[in-house]
Amino acid sequence: MSGDGGTGDDATEVPATLRTALVQVAADVLGTTEPVEVPPSLRAVHRFAPRRRATAGAGPLWNALQDDAYRARVARVWAQANPELAAQVAADAPEPPTPSVQAAVGAWLLGSGWREVLPPEEAEVGAVSAEAQARLARAQAEVERVRADATAARDEARAAEEQLGALQRELRRLRSDADRARSEERRAAEEARASRDAGELAQARAADDLRQAVEERRSAQAERTAARAELRAARKLADVRVRLLLDTIVDAASGLRSELALPPVADLPADLVSPPTERTVVRPGSRGRSVEDPALLDELLRQPWAHLMVDGYNVSKSGFGELSLADQRRRLVDGLAQVAARTGAEVTCCFDGQEGQQHPPGGYARGVRVLFAVGEIADDLIRRLVHAEPPGRVLVVVTSDQEVVRDVEAAGAWVVPSSTLVARLQRL
């Protein structure tokens, strides 16, 4: 068979039927091609639906078939699909195949004489309408180019709209940030003005306090000077009175001795002292008050380094025994904390305890040492606390247990009944 392939001057003379068949084969091959292997001119056609590729993309497909590489790919796929017909239309085939459009397709793709295997009626139609087909192909190519440009324009418009949307969102965010910043600035300015006003007011008050303190100091100095002058005068008057009284006593004693003619002293006072007798020692109160007076408790606790030791349940059961033991402990310790804060004394509260007993989750009030007697009773714990203190320190034990009273008094401690502490706590 003589060779007149698909390229050259006769490319525009291909009949419409053959050209349509070639475009259909090229469209089928394009549908099976991977996206990365699709020629740039056919990428838009590759996105078409399979049934539209041969019609809507006829122009680009026909132009792509003019490229040797792409035509060779289409020819290879066609030959694999039609091996017998491919062998018959080959250039070195001994006999040509029966004329048909399919055989002409293979001959055109393989570069053989496609006119020899094209049916005569198709060739005549092709010769008549070759020029019309050429114009149609150019028009279709232009249409496809316009469509591709329109698609690209739509993509660019879509991208521009997305970018515009992103810019609008960013603008809204920036406006919101600016509004928030202005609001914070106004709030900060108001706070600064309030702080400045408060500072000016505090400064004015401090200046008033300073002036008042200076005046009070000047007045105190004047009063102290006057008090010193009065004290010196009082001391001088007291010295004069004492001296006058002493002189009077001495003169009176001398006159009395002469008048009575008393004999010389033969016995000394120690010779006249009778044997000692047992007397009940009564602990005096402070300034005339008894140990039942709650005010005496405050005076004792205000002594330097005073230590108050409390028999916990002995006090709580007598004062608020209607509560549970836990509530009794809590109420007693809270009251002792206020006593410690007002007097500055060290306070230890002792309760009868049991193995593993712990403090409540929140703990007790600060300023009060809470001890639980484990393996002994609270009375013995109080006795040990009293004996552990150095002699001379003011120790105050609150209990109504007479045995404890006797033991701790013998050790030098003051004892106050439980009712006295209860009365003191009720006045808080």
Buried (B, 14 or more C-beta within 10 A) or exposed (E): BEEBBBBEEEBBBBBBBBBBBBBBBBBBBBBEBEEEEBBEBBEBBBEBEEEEBBBBBBBBBBBBBEEEEBBEBBBBBBBEEBEEBBEBBBEEBEEBBEBBBBBBBBBBBBBBBBBBBBBEEBBEBBEEBBEEBBEBBEEBBEBBBEBBEEEEEEEEEEEEEEEEEEEEEEEEEEEEEEEEEEEEEEEEEEEEEEEEEEEEEEEEEEEEEEEEEEEEEEEEEEEEEEEEEEEEEEEEEEEEEEEEEEEEEEEEEEEEEEEEEEEEEEEEEEEEEEEEEEEEEEEEBBEEBEBEBBBBBBBBBEBEEBBBBBBBBBBBBBBBEEBEBEEBBBBBBBBBBBBBBEBBBBBBBBBBBEEEEEEEEEEBBEBBBBBBBEEEBBBBBBBEBBEEBEEEBBBBBBBBBEEBBEBBBEEEBBBBBBBBBBBBBEEE
